[in-house]
């Protein structure tokens, strides 16, 4: 707990972000099934238990919460787009690593473990966001670049839903 106080992670915003992203992500996990297989819902939600779909709901729920916060708050967060990019990269890496690791160890698919892995990736990505916001100074041009890269990442995962591997 001492390290958390020293790094000042556990602020109200930090915890609210985690809870909101986890709630939105959990809803997106089950929304496709609840919609009866609606094509439009498939674009944003998980259509199966693959790692690609879990990454998609992590990235999209994180983006939804970030954009919502941007609309609610009057001032824009410093390094918003770059920190969002590094959150996405953290989620992609952590979800992939933990998803395949636990499946190799347990050798079964387990929805509870899938969701736990999802939550862990969200928490770790929030820590990365905090560090990026506190430690890096990103130019306005680079921030614009990250904005477009983030949109590209989201589109890629939306498209991957409809590509059969």
Buried (B, 14 or more C-beta within 10 A) or exposed (E): EEEEEEEEBEEEEBEEBBEBBBEBBBEBBEBBEEEEEEEEBBBBBBBEEBBBBBBBBBBBBBBBBBEEBEEEEEEEBBBBBBBBBBBBEBBBBBBBEBBEEBBEEEEEEEEEBBBEBBBEBBBBBBBBBBBBBEEEEBEEEBBEBBBEBBEEBBEEBBEBBEEEE
